């Protein structure tokens, strides 16, 4: 089960990083920016993905300490 969990975690982290990169590219190229509200939404999505990655790190630390 640990091998599956580790593989799942790596794949999910990779997908989150790819999604974050796509959102940033859309903002930089102007694709996602029709209004200020849309810009704020995209920036908020990026911030939430950053928060998820931060929670991954905290969860990993907690699991490592309890094993």
GIMOMO-V572460 format. One record per residue. N is the residue number from 1. PHI is phi in degrees with one decimal (999 if undefined). OMEGA is omega in whole degrees, -180 to 180 (999 if undefined). NEAR is the number of other C-alpha atoms within 10 Angstrom. Layout:
# GIMOMO-V572460
((N PHI OMEGA NEAR) (N PHI OMEGA NEAR))
This chain:
# GIMOMO-V572460
((1 999 180 6) (2 -63.9 180 7) (3 -65.3 178 8) (4 -61.2 -179 9) (5 -60.2 180 10) (6 -67.1 179 11) (7 -65.9 178 12) (8 -61.5 -180 12) (9 -60.9 179 14) (10 -61.4 -179 12) (11 -65.6 179 12) (12 -64.8 178 13) (13 -61.6 179 16) (14 -64.3 180 12) (15 -65.2 178 12) (16 -64.1 179 17) (17 -62.4 179 16) (18 -65.3 179 12) (19 -64.0 179 15) (20 -60.7 180 20) (21 -61.8 179 13) (22 -63.3 179 13) (23 -61.8 179 18) (24 -64.6 178 17) (25 -61.4 178 13) (26 -64.3 178 15) (27 -67.1 -177 16) (28 -63.7 -179 11) (29 -81.1 180 10) (30 87.4 -179 11) (31 -61.2 -174 10) (32 -92.4 -172 16) (33 -112.7 172 16) (34 -103.3 -180 9) (35 -139.9 177 9) (36 -64.0 179 9) (37 -63.0 179 10) (38 -65.5 177 13) (39 -60.7 180 16) (40 -61.3 178 12) (41 -61.9 -179 14) (42 -65.1 178 19) (43 -63.6 177 16) (44 -63.6 177 12) (45 -63.0 178 16) (46 -63.2 179 20) (47 -62.0 179 13) (48 -67.2 176 13) (49 -64.2 175 17) (50 -62.4 179 15) (51 -64.8 178 12) (52 -61.2 179 14) (53 -64.7 176 16) (54 -63.9 178 12) (55 -65.9 174 12) (56 -57.2 -179 14) (57 -62.7 179 12) (58 -64.1 179 12) (59 -62.3 178 12) (60 -60.8 179 13) (61 -62.1 -179 11) (62 -63.0 180 11) (63 -65.5 -179 10) (64 -61.4 -180 9) (65 -70.7 -177 8) (66 -94.9 179 7) (67 -87.6 999 5))
